[in-house]
Amino acid sequence: MTKCPLCNKDNHCAINEGKKAETCWCMKVSISKELLQSIGHRNQCICYECLEGDRNIIVKDEGK
């Protein structure tokens, strides 16, 4: 289990679970630059719950 750097909860990373990166939930969203900058240069995934709290989250349209 990998943890979110913001709340320290499980971030449900597909890669960490041995799955392909393209199957991860994070591939279906765009994360704001500001939120990414808030965690600095750490190579850690933010959890979906923390992303939902960020007003700048954009869910990608899978049809495009």
CHARMM-style PDB file with segment names, atoms N, HN, CA, C and O in Angstrom:
ATOM      1  N   MET     1       0.847  -1.180   0.000  1.00  0.00      PROA
ATOM      2  CA  MET     1       0.000   0.000   0.000  1.00  0.00      PROA
ATOM      3  C   MET     1       0.890   1.240   0.000  1.00  0.00      PROA
ATOM      4  O   MET     1       1.836   1.349   0.781  1.00  0.00      PROA
ATOM      5  N   THR     2       0.564   2.166  -0.892  1.00  0.00      PROA
ATOM      6  HN  THR     2      -0.204   2.077  -1.526  1.00  0.00      PROA
ATOM      7  CA  THR     2       1.238   3.460  -0.866  1.00  0.00      PROA
ATOM      8  C   THR     2       0.263   4.479  -0.300  1.00  0.00      PROA
ATOM      9  O   THR     2      -0.952   4.344  -0.437  1.00  0.00      PROA
ATOM     10  N   LYS     3       0.809   5.481   0.326  1.00  0.00      PROA
ATOM     11  HN  LYS     3       1.797   5.590   0.438  1.00  0.00      PROA
ATOM     12  CA  LYS     3      -0.032   6.446   1.031  1.00  0.00      PROA
ATOM     13  C   LYS     3       0.002   7.812   0.379  1.00  0.00      PROA
ATOM     14  O   LYS     3       1.012   8.226  -0.190  1.00  0.00      PROA
ATOM     15  N   CYS     4      -1.114   8.500   0.473  1.00  0.00      PROA
ATOM     16  HN  CYS     4      -1.934   8.164   0.936  1.00  0.00      PROA
ATOM     17  CA  CYS     4      -1.250   9.866  -0.012  1.00  0.00      PROA
ATOM     18  C   CYS     4      -0.373  10.781   0.848  1.00  0.00      PROA
ATOM     19  O   CYS     4      -0.405  10.689   2.075  1.00  0.00      PROA
ATOM     20  N   PRO     5       0.407  11.660   0.216  1.00  0.00      PROA
ATOM     21  CA  PRO     5       1.265  12.562   0.993  1.00  0.00      PROA
ATOM     22  C   PRO     5       0.485  13.655   1.726  1.00  0.00      PROA
ATOM     23  O   PRO     5       1.038  14.331   2.593  1.00  0.00      PROA
ATOM     24  N   LEU     6      -0.795  13.835   1.385  1.00  0.00      PROA
ATOM     25  HN  LEU     6      -1.244  13.287   0.680  1.00  0.00      PROA
ATOM     26  CA  LEU     6      -1.588  14.876   2.027  1.00  0.00      PROA
ATOM     27  C   LEU     6      -2.340  14.379   3.257  1.00  0.00      PROA
ATOM     28  O   LEU     6      -2.391  15.071   4.274  1.00  0.00      PROA
ATOM     29  N   CYS     7      -2.932  13.171   3.172  1.00  0.00      PROA
ATOM     30  HN  CYS     7      -2.892  12.609   2.346  1.00  0.00      PROA
ATOM     31  CA  CYS     7      -3.753  12.669   4.289  1.00  0.00      PROA
ATOM     32  C   CYS     7      -3.218  11.384   4.906  1.00  0.00      PROA
ATOM     33  O   CYS     7      -3.706  10.938   5.944  1.00  0.00      PROA
ATOM     34  N   ASN     8      -2.214  10.789   4.268  1.00  0.00      PROA
ATOM     35  HN  ASN     8      -1.817  11.151   3.424  1.00  0.00      PROA
ATOM     36  CA  ASN     8      -1.561   9.569   4.752  1.00  0.00      PROA
ATOM     37  C   ASN     8      -2.459   8.318   4.667  1.00  0.00      PROA
ATOM     38  O   ASN     8      -2.200   7.320   5.339  1.00  0.00      PROA
ATOM     39  N   LYS     9      -3.512   8.382   3.840  1.00  0.00      PROA
ATOM     40  HN  LYS     9      -3.722   9.193   3.294  1.00  0.00      PROA
ATOM     41  CA  LYS     9      -4.374   7.214   3.623  1.00  0.00      PROA
ATOM     42  C   LYS     9      -3.935   6.492   2.347  1.00  0.00      PROA
ATOM     43  O   LYS     9      -3.164   7.037   1.557  1.00  0.00      PROA
ATOM     44  N   ASP    10      -4.421   5.280   2.150  1.00  0.00      PROA
ATOM     45  HN  ASP    10      -5.047   4.838   2.792  1.00  0.00      PROA
ATOM     46  CA  ASP    10      -4.125   4.495   0.951  1.00  0.00      PROA
ATOM     47  C   ASP    10      -4.566   5.273  -0.290  1.00  0.00      PROA
ATOM     48  O   ASP    10      -5.691   5.769  -0.342  1.00  0.00      PROA
ATOM     49  N   ASN    11      -3.683   5.381  -1.288  1.00  0.00      PROA
ATOM     50  HN  ASN    11      -2.769   4.978  -1.245  1.00  0.00      PROA
ATOM     51  CA  ASN    11      -4.041   6.108  -2.502  1.00  0.00      PROA
ATOM     52  C   ASN    11      -4.534   5.185  -3.613  1.00  0.00      PROA
ATOM     53  O   ASN    11      -4.845   5.654  -4.708  1.00  0.00      PROA
ATOM     54  N   HSD    12      -4.609   3.900  -3.352  1.00  0.00      PROA
ATOM     55  HN  HSD    12      -4.356   3.519  -2.463  1.00  0.00      PROA
ATOM     56  CA  HSD    12      -5.139   2.903  -4.290  1.00  0.00      PROA
ATOM     57  C   HSD    12      -4.436   2.946  -5.648  1.00  0.00      PROA
ATOM     58  O   HSD    12      -5.083   2.946  -6.696  1.00  0.00      PROA
ATOM     59  N   CYS    13      -3.130   2.982  -5.612  1.00  0.00      PROA
ATOM     60  HN  CYS    13      -2.605   2.982  -4.761  1.00  0.00      PROA
ATOM     61  CA  CYS    13      -2.315   3.033  -6.821  1.00  0.00      PROA
ATOM     62  C   CYS    13      -2.305   1.667  -7.516  1.00  0.00      PROA
ATOM     63  O   CYS    13      -1.908   0.668  -6.917  1.00  0.00      PROA
ATOM     64  N   ALA    14      -2.745   1.627  -8.783  1.00  0.00      PROA
ATOM     65  HN  ALA    14      -3.068   2.439  -9.269  1.00  0.00      PROA
ATOM     66  CA  ALA    14      -2.776   0.373  -9.541  1.00  0.00      PROA
ATOM     67  C   ALA    14      -1.371  -0.175  -9.765  1.00  0.00      PROA
ATOM     68  O   ALA    14      -1.159  -1.386  -9.706  1.00  0.00      PROA
ATOM     69  N   ILE    15      -0.418   0.708 -10.020  1.00  0.00      PROA
ATOM     70  HN  ILE    15      -0.590   1.692 -10.068  1.00  0.00      PROA
ATOM     71  CA  ILE    15       0.958   0.272 -10.250  1.00  0.00      PROA
ATOM     72  C   ILE    15       1.505  -0.436  -9.015  1.00  0.00      PROA
ATOM     73  O   ILE    15       2.152  -1.478  -9.122  1.00  0.00      PROA
ATOM     74  N   ASN    16       1.245   0.132  -7.857  1.00  0.00      PROA
ATOM     75  HN  ASN    16       0.720   0.978  -7.770  1.00  0.00      PROA
ATOM     76  CA  ASN    16       1.705  -0.471  -6.610  1.00  0.00      PROA
ATOM     77  C   ASN    16       1.038  -1.823  -6.359  1.00  0.00      PROA
ATOM     78  O   ASN    16       1.593  -2.675  -5.665  1.00  0.00      PROA
ATOM     79  N   GLU    17      -0.153  -2.013  -6.924  1.00  0.00      PROA
ATOM     80  HN  GLU    17      -0.604  -1.321  -7.488  1.00  0.00      PROA
ATOM     81  CA  GLU    17      -0.881  -3.269  -6.770  1.00  0.00      PROA
ATOM     82  C   GLU    17      -0.522  -4.277  -7.858  1.00  0.00      PROA
ATOM     83  O   GLU    17      -1.140  -5.337  -7.963  1.00  0.00      PROA
ATOM     84  N   GLY    18       0.495  -3.933  -8.678  1.00  0.00      PROA
ATOM     85  HN  GLY    18       0.997  -3.072  -8.593  1.00  0.00      PROA
ATOM     86  CA  GLY    18       0.970  -4.840  -9.711  1.00  0.00      PROA
ATOM     87  C   GLY    18       0.177  -4.798 -11.010  1.00  0.00      PROA
ATOM     88  O   GLY    18       0.309  -5.690 -11.847  1.00  0.00      PROA
ATOM     89  N   LYS    19      -0.642  -3.772 -11.181  1.00  0.00      PROA
ATOM     90  HN  LYS    19      -0.749  -3.047 -10.501  1.00  0.00      PROA
ATOM     91  CA  LYS    19      -1.450  -3.625 -12.395  1.00  0.00      PROA
ATOM     92  C   LYS    19      -0.792  -2.623 -13.340  1.00  0.00      PROA
ATOM     93  O   LYS    19       0.139  -1.913 -12.961  1.00  0.00      PROA
ATOM     94  N   LYS    20      -1.290  -2.576 -14.571  1.00  0.00      PROA
ATOM     95  HN  LYS    20      -2.047  -3.153 -14.879  1.00  0.00      PROA
ATOM     96  CA  LYS    20      -0.765  -1.635 -15.556  1.00  0.00      PROA
ATOM     97  C   LYS    20      -1.164  -0.203 -15.191  1.00  0.00      PROA
ATOM     98  O   LYS    20      -2.255   0.033 -14.673  1.00  0.00      PROA
ATOM     99  N   ALA    21      -0.268   0.747 -15.467  1.00  0.00      PROA
ATOM    100  HN  ALA    21       0.619   0.556 -15.888  1.00  0.00      PROA
ATOM    101  CA  ALA    21      -0.506   2.157 -15.144  1.00  0.00      PROA
ATOM    102  C   ALA    21      -1.796   2.674 -15.767  1.00  0.00      PROA
ATOM    103  O   ALA    21      -2.520   3.444 -15.138  1.00  0.00      PROA
ATOM    104  N   GLU    22      -2.089   2.261 -16.989  1.00  0.00      PROA
ATOM    105  HN  GLU    22      -1.501   1.635 -17.500  1.00  0.00      PROA
ATOM    106  CA  GLU    22      -3.282   2.775 -17.664  1.00  0.00      PROA
ATOM    107  C   GLU    22      -4.593   2.319 -17.026  1.00  0.00      PROA
ATOM    108  O   GLU    22      -5.656   2.834 -17.376  1.00  0.00      PROA
ATOM    109  N   THR    23      -4.538   1.364 -16.100  1.00  0.00      PROA
ATOM    110  HN  THR    23      -3.675   0.946 -15.816  1.00  0.00      PROA
ATOM    111  CA  THR    23      -5.747   0.920 -15.406  1.00  0.00      PROA
ATOM    112  C   THR    23      -6.014   1.712 -14.127  1.00  0.00      PROA
ATOM    113  O   THR    23      -7.051   1.533 -13.489  1.00  0.00      PROA
ATOM    114  N   CYS    24      -5.092   2.572 -13.756  1.00  0.00      PROA
ATOM    115  HN  CYS    24      -4.249   2.718 -14.274  1.00  0.00      PROA
ATOM    116  CA  CYS    24      -5.222   3.315 -12.503  1.00  0.00      PROA
ATOM    117  C   CYS    24      -6.253   4.431 -12.623  1.00  0.00      PROA
ATOM    118  O   CYS    24      -6.402   5.040 -13.683  1.00  0.00      PROA
ATOM    119  N   TRP    25      -6.951   4.689 -11.547  1.00  0.00      PROA
ATOM    120  HN  TRP    25      -6.830   4.194 -10.686  1.00  0.00      PROA
ATOM    121  CA  TRP    25      -7.961   5.743 -11.514  1.00  0.00      PROA
ATOM    122  C   TRP    25      -7.366   7.103 -11.859  1.00  0.00      PROA
ATOM    123  O   TRP    25      -8.056   7.959 -12.413  1.00  0.00      PROA
ATOM    124  N   CYS    26      -6.100   7.307 -11.539  1.00  0.00      PROA
ATOM    125  HN  CYS    26      -5.539   6.612 -11.090  1.00  0.00      PROA
ATOM    126  CA  CYS    26      -5.479   8.618 -11.758  1.00  0.00      PROA
ATOM    127  C   CYS    26      -5.304   8.949 -13.236  1.00  0.00      PROA
ATOM    128  O   CYS    26      -5.086  10.107 -13.595  1.00  0.00      PROA
ATOM    129  N   MET    27      -5.397   7.944 -14.085  1.00  0.00      PROA
ATOM    130  HN  MET    27      -5.574   7.003 -13.794  1.00  0.00      PROA
ATOM    131  CA  MET    27      -5.276   8.184 -15.520  1.00  0.00      PROA
ATOM    132  C   MET    27      -6.557   8.776 -16.100  1.00  0.00      PROA
ATOM    133  O   MET    27      -6.589   9.145 -17.274  1.00  0.00      PROA
ATOM    134  N   LYS    28      -7.605   8.870 -15.300  1.00  0.00      PROA
ATOM    135  HN  LYS    28      -7.579   8.570 -14.346  1.00  0.00      PROA
ATOM    136  CA  LYS    28      -8.890   9.390 -15.758  1.00  0.00      PROA
ATOM    137  C   LYS    28      -9.154  10.809 -15.258  1.00  0.00      PROA
ATOM    138  O   LYS    28     -10.242  11.345 -15.468  1.00  0.00      PROA
ATOM    139  N   VAL    29      -8.179  11.412 -14.606  1.00  0.00      PROA
ATOM    140  HN  VAL    29      -7.296  10.976 -14.435  1.00  0.00      PROA
ATOM    141  CA  VAL    29      -8.341  12.769 -14.086  1.00  0.00      PROA
ATOM    142  C   VAL    29      -7.128  13.621 -14.440  1.00  0.00      PROA
ATOM    143  O   VAL    29      -6.045  13.108 -14.721  1.00  0.00      PROA
ATOM    144  N   SER    30      -7.333  14.916 -14.419  1.00  0.00      PROA
ATOM    145  HN  SER    30      -8.213  15.333 -14.191  1.00  0.00      PROA
ATOM    146  CA  SER    30      -6.228  15.871 -14.538  1.00  0.00      PROA
ATOM    147  C   SER    30      -6.079  16.531 -13.177  1.00  0.00      PROA
ATOM    148  O   SER    30      -7.064  16.940 -12.562  1.00  0.00      PROA
ATOM    149  N   ILE    31      -4.871  16.627 -12.725  1.00  0.00      PROA
ATOM    150  HN  ILE    31      -4.071  16.295 -13.224  1.00  0.00      PROA
ATOM    151  CA  ILE    31      -4.602  17.186 -11.402  1.00  0.00      PROA
ATOM    152  C   ILE    31      -4.051  18.595 -11.574  1.00  0.00      PROA
ATOM    153  O   ILE    31      -3.170  18.833 -12.401  1.00  0.00      PROA
ATOM    154  N   SER    32      -4.578  19.523 -10.788  1.00  0.00      PROA
ATOM    155  HN  SER    32      -5.294  19.330 -10.117  1.00  0.00      PROA
ATOM    156  CA  SER    32      -4.142  20.911 -10.923  1.00  0.00      PROA
ATOM    157  C   SER    32      -2.657  21.054 -10.614  1.00  0.00      PROA
ATOM    158  O   SER    32      -2.101  20.347  -9.773  1.00  0.00      PROA
ATOM    159  N   LYS    33      -2.041  21.980 -11.314  1.00  0.00      PROA
ATOM    160  HN  LYS    33      -2.492  22.555 -11.997  1.00  0.00      PROA
ATOM    161  CA  LYS    33      -0.623  22.277 -11.110  1.00  0.00      PROA
ATOM    162  C   LYS    33      -0.361  22.702  -9.668  1.00  0.00      PROA
ATOM    163  O   LYS    33       0.654  22.335  -9.075  1.00  0.00      PROA
ATOM    164  N   GLU    34      -1.288  23.480  -9.114  1.00  0.00      PROA
ATOM    165  HN  GLU    34      -2.113  23.779  -9.596  1.00  0.00      PROA
ATOM    166  CA  GLU    34      -1.135  23.968  -7.743  1.00  0.00      PROA
ATOM    167  C   GLU    34      -1.121  22.822  -6.732  1.00  0.00      PROA
ATOM    168  O   GLU    34      -0.334  22.827  -5.786  1.00  0.00      PROA
ATOM    169  N   LEU    35      -1.997  21.843  -6.941  1.00  0.00      PROA
ATOM    170  HN  LEU    35      -2.637  21.839  -7.709  1.00  0.00      PROA
ATOM    171  CA  LEU    35      -2.039  20.710  -6.018  1.00  0.00      PROA
ATOM    172  C   LEU    35      -0.771  19.874  -6.129  1.00  0.00      PROA
ATOM    173  O   LEU    35      -0.229  19.431  -5.117  1.00  0.00      PROA
ATOM    174  N   LEU    36      -0.298  19.657  -7.341  1.00  0.00      PROA
ATOM    175  HN  LEU    36      -0.738  20.017  -8.164  1.00  0.00      PROA
ATOM    176  CA  LEU    36       0.950  18.914  -7.519  1.00  0.00      PROA
ATOM    177  C   LEU    36       2.125  19.646  -6.875  1.00  0.00      PROA
ATOM    178  O   LEU    36       2.995  19.022  -6.267  1.00  0.00      PROA
ATOM    179  N   GLN    37       2.145  20.958  -7.011  1.00  0.00      PROA
ATOM    180  HN  GLN    37       1.438  21.465  -7.505  1.00  0.00      PROA
ATOM    181  CA  GLN    37       3.228  21.741  -6.411  1.00  0.00      PROA
ATOM    182  C   GLN    37       3.171  21.696  -4.890  1.00  0.00      PROA
ATOM    183  O   GLN    37       4.201  21.832  -4.231  1.00  0.00      PROA
ATOM    184  N   SER    38       1.985  21.506  -4.327  1.00  0.00      PROA
ATOM    185  HN  SER    38       1.148  21.396  -4.863  1.00  0.00      PROA
ATOM    186  CA  SER    38       1.854  21.480  -2.871  1.00  0.00      PROA
ATOM    187  C   SER    38       2.535  20.272  -2.232  1.00  0.00      PROA
ATOM    188  O   SER    38       2.867  20.300  -1.047  1.00  0.00      PROA
ATOM    189  N   ILE    39       2.742  19.214  -3.012  1.00  0.00      PROA
ATOM    190  HN  ILE    39       2.472  19.191  -3.975  1.00  0.00      PROA
ATOM    191  CA  ILE    39       3.434  18.044  -2.456  1.00  0.00      PROA
ATOM    192  C   ILE    39       4.919  18.066  -2.770  1.00  0.00      PROA
ATOM    193  O   ILE    39       5.661  17.183  -2.341  1.00  0.00      PROA
ATOM    194  N   GLY    40       5.354  19.068  -3.516  1.00  0.00      PROA
ATOM    195  HN  GLY    40       4.750  19.786  -3.865  1.00  0.00      PROA
ATOM    196  CA  GLY    40       6.774  19.201  -3.826  1.00  0.00      PROA
ATOM    197  C   GLY    40       7.227  18.173  -4.841  1.00  0.00      PROA
ATOM    198  O   GLY    40       6.462  17.776  -5.720  1.00  0.00      PROA
ATOM    199  N   HSD    41       8.457  17.747  -4.720  1.00  0.00      PROA
ATOM    200  HN  HSD    41       9.079  18.070  -4.006  1.00  0.00      PROA
ATOM    201  CA  HSD    41       9.045  16.826  -5.695  1.00  0.00      PROA
ATOM    202  C   HSD    41       8.992  15.375  -5.251  1.00  0.00      PROA
ATOM    203  O   HSD    41       9.698  14.533  -5.806  1.00  0.00      PROA
ATOM    204  N   ARG    42       8.174  15.077  -4.271  1.00  0.00      PROA
ATOM    205  HN  ARG    42       7.601  15.761  -3.821  1.00  0.00      PROA
ATOM    206  CA  ARG    42       8.041  13.694  -3.829  1.00  0.00      PROA
ATOM    207  C   ARG    42       7.323  12.875  -4.889  1.00  0.00      PROA
ATOM    208  O   ARG    42       6.366  13.351  -5.499  1.00  0.00      PROA
ATOM    209  N   ASN    43       7.769  11.677  -5.107  1.00  0.00      PROA
ATOM    210  HN  ASN    43       8.546  11.290  -4.611  1.00  0.00      PROA
ATOM    211  CA  ASN    43       7.168  10.805  -6.102  1.00  0.00      PROA
ATOM    212  C   ASN    43       6.073   9.965  -5.444  1.00  0.00      PROA
ATOM    213  O   ASN    43       6.209   8.750  -5.300  1.00  0.00      PROA
ATOM    214  N   GLN    44       4.984  10.632  -5.047  1.00  0.00      PROA
ATOM    215  HN  GLN    44       4.873  11.619  -5.165  1.00  0.00      PROA
ATOM    216  CA  GLN    44       3.879   9.962  -4.380  1.00  0.00      PROA
ATOM    217  C   GLN    44       2.568  10.380  -5.015  1.00  0.00      PROA
ATOM    218  O   GLN    44       2.418  11.514  -5.468  1.00  0.00      PROA
ATOM    219  N   CYS    45       1.626   9.458  -5.045  1.00  0.00      PROA
ATOM    220  HN  CYS    45       1.748   8.536  -4.677  1.00  0.00      PROA
ATOM    221  CA  CYS    45       0.309   9.733  -5.618  1.00  0.00      PROA
ATOM    222  C   CYS    45      -0.636  10.283  -4.558  1.00  0.00      PROA
ATOM    223  O   CYS    45      -0.672   9.810  -3.422  1.00  0.00      PROA
ATOM    224  N   ILE    46      -1.395  11.291  -4.960  1.00  0.00      PROA
ATOM    225  HN  ILE    46      -1.366  11.675  -5.883  1.00  0.00      PROA
ATOM    226  CA  ILE    46      -2.434  11.856  -4.101  1.00  0.00      PROA
ATOM    227  C   ILE    46      -3.655  10.948  -4.208  1.00  0.00      PROA
ATOM    228  O   ILE    46      -3.930  10.415  -5.283  1.00  0.00      PROA
ATOM    229  N   CYS    47      -4.387  10.763  -3.122  1.00  0.00      PROA
ATOM    230  HN  CYS    47      -4.163  11.196  -2.249  1.00  0.00      PROA
ATOM    231  CA  CYS    47      -5.573   9.898  -3.169  1.00  0.00      PROA
ATOM    232  C   CYS    47      -6.760  10.634  -3.790  1.00  0.00      PROA
ATOM    233  O   CYS    47      -6.774  11.863  -3.857  1.00  0.00      PROA
ATOM    234  N   TYR    48      -7.751   9.871  -4.242  1.00  0.00      PROA
ATOM    235  HN  TYR    48      -7.740   8.873  -4.188  1.00  0.00      PROA
ATOM    236  CA  TYR    48      -8.915  10.462  -4.897  1.00  0.00      PROA
ATOM    237  C   TYR    48      -9.690  11.375  -3.949  1.00  0.00      PROA
ATOM    238  O   TYR    48     -10.220  12.400  -4.379  1.00  0.00      PROA
ATOM    239  N   GLU    49      -9.763  11.026  -2.686  1.00  0.00      PROA
ATOM    240  HN  GLU    49      -9.333  10.193  -2.336  1.00  0.00      PROA
ATOM    241  CA  GLU    49     -10.493  11.845  -1.723  1.00  0.00      PROA
ATOM    242  C   GLU    49      -9.873  13.242  -1.607  1.00  0.00      PROA
ATOM    243  O   GLU    49     -10.596  14.237  -1.547  1.00  0.00      PROA
ATOM    244  N   CYS    50      -8.563  13.317  -1.575  1.00  0.00      PROA
ATOM    245  HN  CYS    50      -7.976  12.509  -1.623  1.00  0.00      PROA
ATOM    246  CA  CYS    50      -7.902  14.626  -1.516  1.00  0.00      PROA
ATOM    247  C   CYS    50      -8.094  15.385  -2.831  1.00  0.00      PROA
ATOM    248  O   CYS    50      -8.234  16.608  -2.826  1.00  0.00      PROA
ATOM    249  N   LEU    51      -8.102  14.671  -3.943  1.00  0.00      PROA
ATOM    250  HN  LEU    51      -7.989  13.678  -3.947  1.00  0.00      PROA
ATOM    251  CA  LEU    51      -8.359  15.324  -5.218  1.00  0.00      PROA
ATOM    252  C   LEU    51      -9.771  15.888  -5.282  1.00  0.00      PROA
ATOM    253  O   LEU    51      -9.980  16.964  -5.841  1.00  0.00      PROA
ATOM    254  N   GLU    52     -10.735  15.180  -4.722  1.00  0.00      PROA
ATOM    255  HN  GLU    52     -10.565  14.305  -4.268  1.00  0.00      PROA
ATOM    256  CA  GLU    52     -12.108  15.671  -4.716  1.00  0.00      PROA
ATOM    257  C   GLU    52     -12.218  16.981  -3.931  1.00  0.00      PROA
ATOM    258  O   GLU    52     -13.077  17.813  -4.222  1.00  0.00      PROA
ATOM    259  N   GLY    53     -11.359  17.155  -2.952  1.00  0.00      PROA
ATOM    260  HN  GLY    53     -10.662  16.478  -2.716  1.00  0.00      PROA
ATOM    261  CA  GLY    53     -11.351  18.373  -2.158  1.00  0.00      PROA
ATOM    262  C   GLY    53     -10.706  19.543  -2.880  1.00  0.00      PROA
ATOM    263  O   GLY    53     -10.819  20.687  -2.439  1.00  0.00      PROA
ATOM    264  N   ASP    54     -10.031  19.262  -3.985  1.00  0.00      PROA
ATOM    265  HN  ASP    54      -9.939  18.332  -4.342  1.00  0.00      PROA
ATOM    266  CA  ASP    54      -9.375  20.297  -4.778  1.00  0.00      PROA
ATOM    267  C   ASP    54     -10.348  20.784  -5.852  1.00  0.00      PROA
ATOM    268  O   ASP    54     -10.826  19.989  -6.661  1.00  0.00      PROA
ATOM    269  N   ARG    55     -10.637  22.065  -5.863  1.00  0.00      PROA
ATOM    270  HN  ARG    55     -10.248  22.710  -5.206  1.00  0.00      PROA
ATOM    271  CA  ARG    55     -11.606  22.618  -6.822  1.00  0.00      PROA
ATOM    272  C   ARG    55     -11.145  22.501  -8.266  1.00  0.00      PROA
ATOM    273  O   ARG    55     -11.962  22.627  -9.177  1.00  0.00      PROA
ATOM    274  N   ASN    56      -9.872  22.268  -8.498  1.00  0.00      PROA
ATOM    275  HN  ASN    56      -9.208  22.167  -7.757  1.00  0.00      PROA
ATOM    276  CA  ASN    56      -9.342  22.278  -9.858  1.00  0.00      PROA
ATOM    277  C   ASN    56      -9.281  20.902 -10.514  1.00  0.00      PROA
ATOM    278  O   ASN    56      -8.701  20.769 -11.592  1.00  0.00      PROA
ATOM    279  N   ILE    57      -9.858  19.883  -9.898  1.00  0.00      PROA
ATOM    280  HN  ILE    57     -10.329  19.992  -9.022  1.00  0.00      PROA
ATOM    281  CA  ILE    57      -9.838  18.554 -10.495  1.00  0.00      PROA
ATOM    282  C   ILE    57     -10.715  18.533 -11.749  1.00  0.00      PROA
ATOM    283  O   ILE    57     -11.815  19.086 -11.755  1.00  0.00      PROA
ATOM    284  N   ILE    58     -10.232  17.907 -12.783  1.00  0.00      PROA
ATOM    285  HN  ILE    58      -9.339  17.457 -12.778  1.00  0.00      PROA
ATOM    286  CA  ILE    58     -10.975  17.779 -14.035  1.00  0.00      PROA
ATOM    287  C   ILE    58     -11.011  16.300 -14.398  1.00  0.00      PROA
ATOM    288  O   ILE    58      -9.966  15.664 -14.542  1.00  0.00      PROA
ATOM    289  N   VAL    59     -12.210  15.756 -14.544  1.00  0.00      PROA
ATOM    290  HN  VAL    59     -13.059  16.272 -14.427  1.00  0.00      PROA
ATOM    291  CA  VAL    59     -12.332  14.364 -14.967  1.00  0.00      PROA
ATOM    292  C   VAL    59     -12.223  14.333 -16.472  1.00  0.00      PROA
ATOM    293  O   VAL    59     -12.942  15.043 -17.175  1.00  0.00      PROA
ATOM    294  N   LYS    60     -11.310  13.497 -16.968  1.00  0.00      PROA
ATOM    295  HN  LYS    60     -10.726  12.920 -16.397  1.00  0.00      PROA
ATOM    296  CA  LYS    60     -11.081  13.415 -18.419  1.00  0.00      PROA
ATOM    297  C   LYS    60     -12.257  12.728 -19.080  1.00  0.00      PROA
ATOM    298  O   LYS    60     -12.851  11.804 -18.524  1.00  0.00      PROA
ATOM    299  N   ASP    61     -12.583  13.189 -20.268  1.00  0.00      PROA
ATOM    300  HN  ASP    61     -12.101  13.939 -20.720  1.00  0.00      PROA
ATOM    301  CA  ASP    61     -13.617  12.571 -21.076  1.00  0.00      PROA
ATOM    302  C   ASP    61     -12.982  11.408 -21.818  1.00  0.00      PROA
ATOM    303  O   ASP    61     -12.141  11.610 -22.694  1.00  0.00      PROA
ATOM    304  N   GLU    62     -13.383  10.187 -21.468  1.00  0.00      PROA
ATOM    305  HN  GLU    62     -14.067  10.023 -20.757  1.00  0.00      PROA
ATOM    306  CA  GLU    62     -12.772   9.015 -22.088  1.00  0.00      PROA
ATOM    307  C   GLU    62     -13.132   8.868 -23.555  1.00  0.00      PROA
ATOM    308  O   GLU    62     -12.507   8.074 -24.259  1.00  0.00      PROA
ATOM    309  N   GLY    63     -14.118   9.608 -24.035  1.00  0.00      PROA
ATOM    310  HN  GLY    63     -14.625  10.253 -23.463  1.00  0.00      PROA
ATOM    311  CA  GLY    63     -14.510   9.541 -25.426  1.00  0.00      PROA
ATOM    312  C   GLY    63     -13.609  10.340 -26.346  1.00  0.00      PROA
ATOM    313  O   GLY    63     -13.740  10.261 -27.567  1.00  0.00      PROA
ATOM    314  N   LYS    64     -12.701  11.104 -25.776  1.00  0.00      PROA
ATOM    315  HN  LYS    64     -12.595  11.168 -24.784  1.00  0.00      PROA
ATOM    316  CA  LYS    64     -11.810  11.940 -26.595  1.00  0.00      PROA
ATOM    317  C   LYS    64     -10.424  11.402 -26.622  1.00  0.00      PROA
ATOM    318  OT1 LYS    64      -9.549  11.983 -27.263  1.00  0.00      PROA
TER     319      LYS     64
END
